Amino acid sequence: MTPAAPASADRLAKAFVVIAVVEAVTWTALLIGMYFKYVPESTEAGVQIAGPIHGTAFLAYLGVTWFTADALDWSGKVTAAALLAGIPPYGSVLFERWAARHGLLESSQAPS
């Protein structure tokens, strides 16, 4: 695959950080909705609203992760870890913080 230009890679890295947080926030909304649906059994509205929003955020996370991994030349293991991090609640944010600490969200290409 052709490496992305540094500016494009930087934009993807920023988008990855944003969508990782959005995915986690929508997880929170869905978990709250599930609480009200199953514990006091008072309403399903939270799940009906937060479910599709979280589903969309999750799919966006997968897409942005895939393109970010390609642009920043992540290894297969790192890419797989990033994709799987979207499954457990808050895993996307934990992965994003780990990736930032390890310099995986920085473009290694010098501007031309």
N, C-alpha and C positions, 0 to 999 in steps of 0.2 A: 504494500500500500504506500502511496505517496504521502510523505509527512506534510502536515498542515503548516501554513505560514505561522510564524511566532504570534502575530496579532490574533489570528484565528484560534490558535491553541490557548492563548491567554483568555480570550472571550469564552471559549468552551470550559476552561477551568473555573471561571467565575460563575458561569451558568450551572456547572456541576455543584458548586457550593450552595447556590441558591436553591436548586431543585432538591438537594439532599435535605435542607432545612424544611422546605415546603412538604416533602414527603413525610417527614417526622411530625410536623404540625398536623397534617391530615390524619396521621395514625392516631394522634391524641384525640382528635375529634371523633374518629370512628370508635376508639376505645370508650370514650364517654357515652357515645350513643349506644354501644353494646351494654354498658353498665345499666342504663335506664331501660333497655329492652329486656334484659335477663334478670337483673337483681330485684328492683321493685316491680318489674313487669308493668311499667306505667305507659310507655310509648315506644313505638318503633320509628318515630320521625327522625331521630338522630342517626340511626343506621341508614334509613332511606335517603337522607341528605348527604351524610358524610361518606357513605359507602362509594357512590359513584365519583365523588370528588377525590377520595383517596385512590380509587382505582385509576383515575386519570393521572394523578400525581405519580403513582407507582410506574405506570407505563412511560411517562415523561422521564422519570428517573432512569429507567432502563435505557431509553434512547439516548439521553444526554450522557450517561455513563459510557455507552458503547462508543459514541463519537469522541468523547474526551479521552478514553483509553487509546483509541487509534491516533488521535492528534498528539498525545503526549507519550506515545510509544510504550504503554504499560505492558508488562509481561502477561502471559496468559493467566498465570496464577493470581496476579494482582487484579486483572480484569474480572476473573471469576469471583474473587472475594468481593469486589465492588458490586457486582450484580447481585450476589447472594446477600449482601448487606441490606438490600432493600426489603428483605422478607421479614426479619424480626423487627418489632417496634424499636425505633431509634437507631437501628443498625446503620442506616445511611449517614447519620451525623457522626457516629463513632468512626466509621470508615473515613469520612471526609477529614476528620481531625487527625486520624492516623496518617492519611495520605499527605496532608499539609505538613505534619511534623517530619515526614520522610522526604520532603521535597518533590513529591509526585504530582503536585499541582502547578509546577513551574515549568515553563518551556525551556528546554536545554539548548535551543537553537539561538544563535546570536542574530540580532536584526541585520538585514542586508541593506 
